[in-house]
Amino acid sequence: MDTNVNPQTALEILELVGNKWTMLVTYRLGDGAMRFSDLKRCATPISSKMLTQTLRELERFGMVSREVLPTMPPSVEYQLTDLGRSFLGAVSMICGWIGDNHVALEQARQQQSIAA
């Protein structure tokens, strides 16, 4: 781990990778390139505005590439870059952890709600 990371940069990256939409979009793009409309459909309940913002941020950080296809009307396809695919491993681990622990987490949350 690089301990010389600028704190502001580290916070920006943590904000990006910790975002629920970043994780969902990364997970969905893990199967390959997708058009915006297809990604929107399978990434429900994300709004078009949030999907656009998330894709722009992922593109800005080099995790997603955007390709304008030579079709009429023009369409755009998004796919993970090598950097994005390297993050997909972490997303998959987190999804696995959620799958293994969601029942216990929900039970704990309900117990806290009752106690409050």
C-alpha positions in Angstrom: 0.0 0.0 0.0 1.3 3.4 -0.9 1.4 5.5 2.2 2.3 8.6 0.3 -1.1 9.1 -1.2 -2.4 12.7 -1.1 -5.2 12.7 1.5 -7.5 14.7 -0.7 -6.9 12.2 -3.6 -7.5 9.3 -1.2 -10.8 10.8 -0.1 -12.0 11.3 -3.6 -11.2 7.7 -4.5 -12.9 6.4 -1.4 -15.9 8.5 -2.2 -16.0 7.0 -5.7 -15.4 3.3 -4.8 -17.6 3.4 -1.7 -20.6 4.7 -3.7 -23.4 2.2 -4.0 -24.0 3.2 -7.7 -20.3 2.7 -8.5 -20.4 -0.8 -7.1 -23.7 -1.6 -8.9 -22.5 -0.2 -12.3 -19.1 -1.9 -11.9 -20.8 -5.2 -11.1 -23.1 -5.0 -14.1 -20.3 -4.1 -16.5 -18.4 -7.1 -15.3 -20.1 -9.2 -17.9 -18.9 -7.0 -20.8 -19.7 -3.8 -22.7 -23.2 -2.4 -22.4 -25.2 0.4 -24.0 -26.6 3.0 -21.6 -30.2 1.8 -22.0 -29.3 -1.8 -21.3 -27.2 -0.7 -18.3 -30.1 1.4 -17.0 -32.5 -1.5 -17.3 -30.4 -4.0 -15.4 -29.1 -1.4 -12.8 -32.6 -0.6 -11.4 -33.4 1.4 -9.3 -30.7 3.9 -10.5 -32.1 7.0 -12.3 -30.8 8.1 -15.6 -29.2 11.2 -14.0 -27.4 9.1 -11.4 -26.3 6.6 -14.0 -24.9 9.4 -16.1 -23.0 10.9 -13.2 -21.7 7.6 -12.1 -20.4 6.6 -15.6 -18.8 10.1 -16.0 -17.0 9.7 -12.6 -15.9 6.1 -13.5 -14.6 7.4 -16.9 -12.9 10.3 -15.2 -11.0 7.9 -12.9 -10.1 5.6 -15.8 -12.3 2.7 -14.7 -14.7 2.8 -17.5 -14.3 3.5 -21.2 -17.0 5.1 -23.4 -17.3 4.3 -27.1 -19.6 6.1 -29.5 -20.9 3.5 -31.9 -21.2 4.3 -35.7 -25.0 3.6 -35.7 -28.0 5.7 -36.7 -29.0 7.2 -34.3 -25.6 7.1 -32.6 -25.4 5.1 -29.5 -22.8 4.7 -26.7 -21.3 1.6 -25.2 -19.5 1.5 -21.8 -17.0 -1.1 -20.6 -14.6 -1.6 -17.8 -11.0 -0.8 -18.4 -8.2 -2.9 -16.9 -8.3 -0.7 -13.9 -12.1 -1.1 -13.6 -11.7 -4.9 -14.0 -9.2 -4.9 -11.1 -11.8 -3.2 -8.9 -14.4 -5.7 -10.0 -12.6 -8.3 -7.9 -13.2 -6.2 -4.8 -16.8 -5.6 -5.7 -17.3 -9.3 -6.1 -15.8 -10.0 -2.7 -18.1 -7.4 -1.1 -21.2 -8.8 -2.9 -20.2 -12.3 -1.6 -19.8 -11.0 1.9 -23.3 -9.4 1.7 -24.7 -12.6 0.4 -23.1 -14.5 3.3 -24.2 -12.0 6.0 -27.4 -10.2 4.9 -29.7 -12.2 7.1 -27.5 -11.5 10.2 -27.2 -7.9 9.3 -31.0 -7.5 8.8 -31.7 -9.3 12.1 -29.3 -6.9 13.9 -30.9 -3.9 12.3 -34.3 -5.1 13.4 -33.2 -5.7 17.0 -31.7 -2.2 17.1 -35.0 -0.7 15.8 -37.0 -2.6 18.5 -34.6 -1.4 21.2 -34.7 2.2 20.2 
